[in-house]
Every structure is written in C-alpha cells, then in structure tokens.
Amino acid sequence: MAWFLGLGIGGIAVLALALIFDGLLEGLFGGVLGGLDGLLSLPVIAGFLSMFGFAGAIVSGGTGLGAAAAVGVGLAAGTAAGAATWRLSRALMRDRTDSAPRREDLVGTAGSVVTAIPADGYGEVLVRLAGHPVKLAARSAAPVARGAEIWVEASLTSTSVAVRPVER
C-alpha cells in the first residue's frame, strides 16, 4: 500500500512540476515523439500516476484482493485519468479567442459626442469597440454639438476619428 501511496503523491509532485515547467517533455521529445501529440505531457503523466497510485492504494488497503488486483485497478483508473487529461488539454488548446480589435474596426460605428466638435478643431466622442466604450478625439466637416449622435467615417490615427452627425 505504501508504494501505491508514494506513486499517488509522486503524481501530485509531477503535476506541480507541470505547472512550473509547462511543455518541457513536448519540447525535449518533440522530434522523436511528434506523433503522440501530448500523450507524454507532464499533466497526462501526473494524472496517470496519481490515479494509478491512489486507486491501487484504495484496492490494496480496502479489500483483501492482493497486489495484482490493485495494479490492475490502478492501471485502469490511471489510463482513464490520463486519457481524460489528454482530451481536456487538447480541447483547451484548440479554444481560440476573437482577434483583437483594430483601429479600422471603428469605421461604421455609432457613438455620441462628449465634447463639442468645432468646425476647425477636435472634440471628443464616445463609441463602443468590441463591446467596450472608447473615448476618442474627433474631427468633423461641420460643427457638432455635445450629446449629438455621430457615425465614424474614418479612423485618422489610433486615437482620433473623422465623424459625421446622424440626421434623424
């Protein structure tokens, strides 16, 4: 039983190492074991060792079946935990986020004037970019009063836009 507990605790230690040395085995053996695609990653090994050790300890200490049964149950539980860890890590690695918004994404957005825009200078507008409010400097061909609804026609720089008032 002590061996099984040692393997279970060793699996927890490997998991701690996986958090510190993320991707170490994949980097070392990437060329040799390239077809395994993460099967020998530290989290998978940690999941296998922990379940093998703790399941074996439970069978060994809780039943009188002996070491062979404990090894068999431990192998089955460890394989299931390793496979689940591998599938979960693959699913998490394939999860992609949206691309970061660019200044060109401002064109065509609606907003409102925060600081009045004079005909020959800059004012300020508030628009929503990717769901977030963004305050920008704004120019307009005609003066636009504070609180007016605007439409972004062009992105001049990363912090300024050309706008036109929305007529209703």
CORSULFEN-V351520 format. One record per pair of residues at least 4 apart in sequence whose ideal C-beta (glycine too) atoms are under 7 Angstrom apart, sorted by the first residue. I is the first residue (numbers start at 0). J is the second residue. If there is no record, write none. Layout:
BEGIN
i | j
I | J
I | J
END
This chain:
BEGIN
i | j
0 | 4
0 | 56
0 | 59
0 | 60
1 | 5
2 | 6
3 | 7
3 | 52
3 | 55
3 | 56
3 | 59
3 | 69
3 | 73
4 | 8
4 | 52
4 | 56
5 | 9
5 | 52
6 | 10
6 | 48
6 | 51
6 | 52
7 | 11
7 | 49
7 | 52
7 | 53
7 | 56
8 | 12
9 | 13
9 | 48
9 | 52
10 | 14
10 | 45
10 | 48
10 | 49
10 | 52
11 | 15
11 | 49
12 | 16
13 | 17
13 | 41
13 | 44
13 | 45
13 | 48
14 | 18
14 | 42
14 | 45
15 | 19
16 | 20
16 | 41
17 | 21
17 | 41
17 | 42
17 | 45
20 | 41
22 | 26
23 | 27
23 | 41
24 | 28
24 | 39
24 | 40
24 | 41
25 | 29
25 | 37
25 | 40
28 | 32
28 | 39
29 | 33
32 | 39
35 | 39
37 | 43
37 | 85
37 | 88
37 | 89
38 | 43
38 | 85
39 | 43
39 | 44
40 | 88
41 | 45
42 | 46
42 | 84
42 | 88
43 | 47
43 | 81
43 | 84
43 | 85
44 | 48
45 | 49
46 | 50
46 | 80
46 | 81
46 | 84
47 | 51
47 | 77
47 | 78
47 | 80
47 | 81
48 | 52
48 | 77
49 | 53
49 | 80
50 | 54
50 | 76
50 | 77
50 | 80
51 | 55
51 | 73
51 | 74
51 | 76
51 | 77
52 | 56
52 | 73
53 | 57
54 | 58
54 | 72
54 | 73
54 | 76
55 | 59
55 | 69
55 | 70
55 | 72
55 | 73
56 | 60
57 | 61
58 | 62
58 | 64
58 | 68
58 | 69
58 | 72
59 | 66
59 | 69
64 | 68
64 | 69
66 | 70
67 | 71
68 | 72
69 | 73
70 | 74
71 | 75
72 | 76
73 | 77
74 | 78
75 | 79
76 | 80
77 | 81
78 | 82
79 | 83
80 | 84
81 | 85
82 | 86
83 | 87
84 | 88
85 | 89
86 | 90
87 | 91
88 | 92
89 | 93
90 | 94
100 | 104
100 | 128
100 | 129
102 | 154
102 | 157
103 | 154
104 | 128
105 | 126
105 | 128
105 | 151
105 | 154
105 | 160
106 | 151
106 | 152
106 | 153
106 | 154
107 | 151
108 | 126
108 | 127
108 | 128
108 | 151
109 | 148
109 | 150
109 | 165
110 | 124
110 | 125
110 | 126
110 | 149
110 | 151
111 | 124
111 | 125
111 | 146
111 | 147
111 | 148
111 | 149
112 | 116
112 | 122
112 | 124
112 | 143
112 | 144
112 | 145
112 | 146
112 | 147
112 | 149
113 | 123
113 | 124
113 | 125
113 | 134
114 | 122
114 | 123
114 | 145
115 | 122
115 | 143
115 | 144
115 | 145
116 | 122
116 | 137
116 | 138
116 | 139
116 | 142
116 | 143
117 | 122
117 | 142
118 | 141
118 | 142
121 | 136
121 | 137
121 | 138
121 | 159
122 | 137
122 | 143
123 | 134
123 | 135
123 | 136
123 | 137
124 | 135
124 | 137
124 | 149
124 | 160
124 | 162
125 | 132
125 | 134
126 | 133
126 | 135
126 | 151
127 | 131
127 | 132
128 | 133
135 | 158
135 | 159
135 | 160
136 | 158
136 | 159
137 | 159
137 | 160
137 | 162
138 | 155
138 | 159
138 | 161
139 | 143
139 | 162
139 | 163
143 | 147
143 | 149
143 | 164
147 | 164
148 | 165
149 | 162
149 | 163
149 | 164
149 | 165
150 | 162
150 | 163
150 | 165
151 | 160
151 | 162
152 | 161
152 | 162
152 | 163
153 | 160
153 | 161
154 | 160
155 | 159
155 | 160
155 | 161
END
